[in-house]
Amino acid sequence: MPEAHDDHHEHSHSHTHSHGEVQHGHSHGLVDPSIIRSQEGVKAVSLSFAVLLVTALVQVWLFTSSHSIALLADTIHNAGDALTAIPLGLAFYLHSKKGERWSGYFIVFLIFISALITLYQVVNRFIHPHTPTHLLAILIAGIAGVIGNELAAAIRWRAGKRLNSPALIADGNHAKADGYVSAGVIVSTVLIALGFPIADPLIGLVISGLILRSSWQSWQTIRAA
């Protein structure tokens, strides 16, 4: 009888230990890190997309009454930055590291194209001067742009560093660059109010240079990853 008791005890102990390993594996070992990573990536991209989409919609509404070239540039960039979230989100959803990298290249391309669009609008404004109206609307739009882009940049930068994603980091750089655009809108508004309407295209020219610089930095980040 004692021997049977010992066998039962050993069996019970073995079962408990095995069950503990299963439970431990279920809690920590059976959750694929790539799944967790993709879920966090999709969450970060989706949240920043929502922030920038709202920002762009607010600025579109305010632009219709002001016709500021600086605000137009800001609106174009915020809308473009929001759209870059789509391929990057798909890359995370499909658990594709290669997709993340190519999304990063696509983002850099969009940053570069947006800089060229802004530069074209600036040149056109120099050729056909026009003083923007409704300065309060421009100012509010600029402030909204700064807040929206800084928030989106923070979301993407933190997630990019945590997930070791160069594409998310590059996207954060893009949002940061658009924050510079928005700051330029605010400066432009102040200078126009002081009697210097030429500030509108001049600020746009400076903004174009900042965006080109951001595209180069983002390109280097992705290549070095």
N, C-alpha and C positions, 0 to 999 in steps of 0.2 A: 504493500500500500504506500509506504513512503516514497518508493521509487516512482510509482504512478503520479504521486503528487509533484515530485520533482520534474517529471516529464511535462506535466501540465503547466508547471510554473515556467519551465524553459520555453514552452510553446507560446505561452501568454506573453512572456517578455519579448520573444522574437517577433511576435505579431505586432506588439505595441511599438517596438523599435522600427519595424518596417513601415507601419502606418504613419509613424512620425516622419519618416523620410519622404513618404508620399505626400504628406501634408506640406512638408517643407518645400518639396519640389513643386508642388502645385502653387505655392505662394510666391516662390522666387525663381525656380528653375524652368518652369514651363511657359513663362511669359517671354516671348521672343523680344530681345532688345530692339530689333528693327521695327517691330510693331509699335512699341512704346515711342520710339524715335519718330516714326511717321505720324503717330497721333499728335505728338507735341508740335511737330512741324506744321501739320495741317491746321492745328488750333492757332498757332502764332500767325500764320499767313492769313487765315480767315479773319482773325480779329483786326489785323492791320489793314486788310482789304476793306472791312466795314468802316473803319475810322477814316480812311482816305476817300472812300466813296461819298460819305456824308460831307466831308470837307469840300470835295470837288463840286457837289451839287449846290452847296451854299454859295460857293464862289461863282458858279455859272449864273445863279440867280442875281447876284450882286453885279456881275460884269455887264449884264444887259442894260444897266442904267448908267454905267461909267465909261465904257469903251477905253479903258486903260491898257496900254500895251504890256506893261509890267504885270498887271493882273491877268491878262490873257495868257501870258507865259506861265504864270503860276497855276492857272486853271488847267492848261494843257499838261503840265507836269504832274499835277495831282491825279488827273484822270489816267494818264499813262502809267503812273506808279501803281495805281490801284489795279490796272489790268495786268501788270507783271505778276501779280499774285496768282493768276490762274495757272500758267504752266508750272510754277514752282510748287503750288499746292498739289497738282497732279503728280509731280515727281515724288513728293513725300507720300502721297496716297498709294502709289504703286511701289513704294519701297525701293526706288531706283537711285542709287548714288550717282550713276552716270547721268541720269535725268536731272539731278540737282545741279551737276556741273554745267550741263548744256543750258539749263534754265538760267544759271548765272551769266553765261555768255549772252543769252538772249536779253537779259536785263541790262547788261552793259551796252548792248546794241541800241536798246530803247533810250538809254540815257544819252547816248551820242546823237541819235536822231532827234530827240527832243531839244538838244542844244542847238542843232542846225535849224530846227523850226523856229526857235526863239530868235536866233540870229537873223533869219530871214525877215521876221516881223519887225525886228529892230531897224534893219536897213530900210525897210519900207516906211517906217515911221519917220526916219530921218529925211527921206525923199518927200514924204507927204506929211508935214507937221500937223499935229492936232492936239489941242489941250484937253485932257480928260475932264469930265464933269463928275458931280456927285462924289466929292472927295471922302465924305464920311463913309460911304458904301465901300470905297476902295480900302480905306483904313480898316474897317471891320473885316473885310475879306482877307486882308493881309494878316491880321491877328489870328483869324480862324485858321489860315494856312500854316502859320508857325506852330500853333498848338497841335493841329492835326498831324503835321509831318514829324514833329518832335516825338509825339506819342507813338506813331507808327515806327519811327526809327528805333526807339527804345525797345519796343516789342520785338522787332526783327533782330536787333543786335544781341539782346539777351538770349533769345532762342538760338541764334546762329552760333554764339559762343558755347552755349550749353550743349548743343547738338553737334558741334564741330562741322557746321555747314557753311562753306564759303559762299554759296548762293544766297543764303539768308543774310549773311554779313554784307554782301554786295548790295542786296536789296535795301538793307539798312542804310548803306551809304547813299543810295538813290533817294531815300526819304529825307536823309539829312541834307542833301543837295537841294531838294525842293523846299526845305525849311529856309535855306539861304534865299531862295527865290521869294518866298513870302516875306522875309525880313526886308528884301529889296523893295517890295511893294509898299511897305510901311514908310521906308525912307523916301521913296519916290513921292508918296502922298504929302509928306511934310514939305519937301522941296517945292512941289507944285503950289502948295498953299502959300509959300513964301514968295511966289512969283517967278519960279524957274521951271516952266513946262518942259524944257529940254531935258530935265532930269528923268522923265519917263523913259525915253529911248536909251539914255545914258546908263541908267540903272539896269535896263534890259541887256545892254552890252556887257556890263560887269557880270551879270547873272549867267550869261552864256559862257563866259570864261570859267566861272565856278563849276558849272555843270560839266564842262569838258574836263576839268581837273578831276572831278568826281568819277567820271567814266574811266579815266586812266588809273586812278587808285583802285577802283573796283576790279578792273582788268588784272592788275598786278596781284590782288588778293586771290582771285580765282586761279591764276596760273601757278601761284606759289603753294596752293593747297595740295 
